[in-house]
């Protein structure tokens, strides 16, 4: 699946996207796998409450299942204006 990173997550991980193979069944499981990949990933996900996620461009929470998902995007909370 494609994993996209935006804003300060992209800066901490030092890449805008990765193509990964995963055995994760939920977003939370995926985050745990990513944290184990490198110190950069661990730093980006150090405070999960400050990270939002979308699966195939639909906002979800960390309990959401990954079955059939092609794209996961992680980004900070957004504010309106």
C-alpha positions, 0 to 999 in steps of 0.5 A: 500500500502507499503511505503518504505523510504531510506537513511535520510528519513528512519532515520528521520521517524525511519522505513524502511517501512510502510503498510498504507491504504490511501484515497490519489489520488496523491503522493502529497496527500499521502505526506500530509497524511504522514506529518500529521501522526507524527512529524517524518514524517513532518521532513522527508518531510519538504523540498519536493524538496529534496525528490524523489519518485518511484511508483512500481519502476518507477520514478514519480513526486508528481502529479502522480496518486496512482490508482493501485499502490502497492509500493511507495518509497521515497528517496533523489536525487541520483548522478552518478559517 
